[in-house]
Amino acid sequence: MTTPRKIQTPLSNEVIASLHAGDMVLLSGEVYTARDVAHRRLYEALEKGEKLPLDLSAAVLFYAAPSPTPPGRVIGSIGPTTSYRMDFFTPKLIANGLRGMIGKGNRSAEVLNAINKYGAVYFGAIGGIAALTAQCIKKVELIAYEDLGPEAIRKITLENMPLVVANDAGGNDLYILARQQWQVSH
């Protein structure tokens, strides 16, 4: 097992190009939470030519919504949601500057093509450890769509969140690579 590489947002072109499917990373910096309805609103705003509530250029979106924040904590439990639910909206967001995504599960061919075409990256987060993931979050700020409650867009500041590169800008897919490796060994 290799030592995770520490990386920081905003993700530069050089950092994105150096990441490979299967790489373990510890991500720090500012990331935005956004789920299904927030993605739809961002997509529709882009379709109408409206200004977005966040700057997508160099942004990373975490497909998550926190549980209520307990007293004395920065945020409640927060874990990744299934990414394919955002797949319809994602290629347009990537084309408009989105550099990274954090979620769980594989992505559609359209998303993979956009990742490859525009030089983005998709990180897989560990599901089932939402309380531990919350410990990586040091600051939270509501950004947009407050009416969505937990699913509103929030800017969160991460410190060493453990992730794995699932899809890299070179077109590699960890899910496919792992299946191929398993088939060879069995």
N, C-alpha and C positions, 0 to 999 in steps of 0.2 A: 504494500500500500504506500502511495506517495504522500508527501506532506502537502496539505492544501496550500494553494497560492493565494496570497492576500491581494485583492484588487479593490479599487476605489471608484465610485461614481463621481463625476460623469465618466462614462466609459469612452476612452479615446479610440480612434480607428486602429491604432497600433495594438492596444490591449485586445480589442475584439478580434483582430486578425490573428493574434497569438494564442487564442483560446481554442481548444480542441475537444470534441465530444469525448466525455469521460473524465475530463479534468475536474478535480475537486478544487473549489475556491472558497475563500472567506470574503464575503462582500461587505464593504463599509461604504457609508455615504448616504445621500438622499435618494429615496425611492418613493414611488407613488402607489397607493393601493387603488385598485379599480377592478370591478367585477362586471357582470353581464349588462345591467342597465346603464351603468356609467360608460361602458364601451359603446353602447348604442347611442348615447347622447353625444359622445365625442365624435363618433362616426357621422351622425346627422349634422353636427355643427360643421364638420369639414365639408360635407356635401353641399351645405348652404353657403359656404365661404365665410362662416362666422369665426370670430376669435375664440380660441380654446381657453379654458380656465387654467391651463398649465402649458409650459413650453415643452413640446414633444422632442425637440432637438436634443439628442443625447439623454433622453429620459429612460428610466427603467420602470416598468409597471409590475407590481406584485399582485397576482390574482388572489386577493384575500380580503376578508372583512373581519375586524376584531370583535370579540365578545365584549360585554360591558367591562369597563375599567374598574378593577377593585381599588378600594382606598389605598393610597400610598404607592400605587403603581403607575407607570407611564401609559400602559395599554393592557387590555385584557388578552386572553389567549388569541393567537392568530396563526392560522396555518393556510397552506395553499389550497385553492379550489381547482377543480378539473379544468384544464386549460382549453380543451376543444370547444367549450361553450363560448369562448371569445373569438374563435377562429374566423367567423364571417367578417368581423370588424377589423381584425388585426392587420391584414395586408395593407389596408389604407393607412392605418396608423404608422406602420413601418415606413411606408412610402413618404410619410410626412415627418420623418425624423426619429421615430421610436427606435431606440438602440438595443433595449433588452427587455426581457420578460421573465417572470418567475412564477412557476406554477407546478402542476403535477400532470403527468400523462403526456401522451404523444400529440403531435400537431398535424394538421391537414397538409396536403401537398401544396395548397395555395400559400399557407403560412411559411412552409419550408422554402418555397421559391422566393418569397419576399425576403426572408432572412438572408438567403444566399445573394439575391440581387442587390440588396441595399446595405449589406454588411451589418447584420444584427446578430444577437445571440439569445438563446432560450435556455434558462437555467431551471433545472429540476430541484424543487425543494422537498424536504422530507415531510411526508404526511404523517399525522398521528402524534406529533410532538409539539402541538401548538403552544402549550404553556412554556416549553423550553425555547421555542422560536421567539416568543415575546420578550425573553431576556436579552435578545440581540437588539432590541429597539430601545433607543435612548431618548427619542423625542418624537412627538406627534403633533401635526398641525392640520386642521380641517382646511381643505382647499376649495372644494366645490360639491354641489349637489347634496346639501345638508338634508334635504327631504328624503334621501335614500337611507338615512339612519346609519347602521353599521357599514353599508355598502357605498357611502359617500366617498369621494376621492380625498385621501389624506396623504400628506407628505410625511414620511417617516424617515428618521435618521437611524441607519443600521450600524452596528459594530460587529464585524466578524460573523455574519450570518453564513452558516455552512450550506453550500449549494454544489451541484454538479452540473457541468455543461452538458445539456441534453442534445442541443442542436447548435452547431457552430456555423460561422459565416462561410466556411468552405463547403457546406452542403452535407456534412457528416451528421448522422442521426444515431445517438447512443442506443436507442431502442432496437434499431436494425443491426448495429454492430454487435450488441450483446446477444441477440438471437443467433447471428451468424457464428459467433464464437462458441456459443452453447452447442450448436449443431455440429461443429467440428469436433468438439470434445466428447460428444456422446455418440 
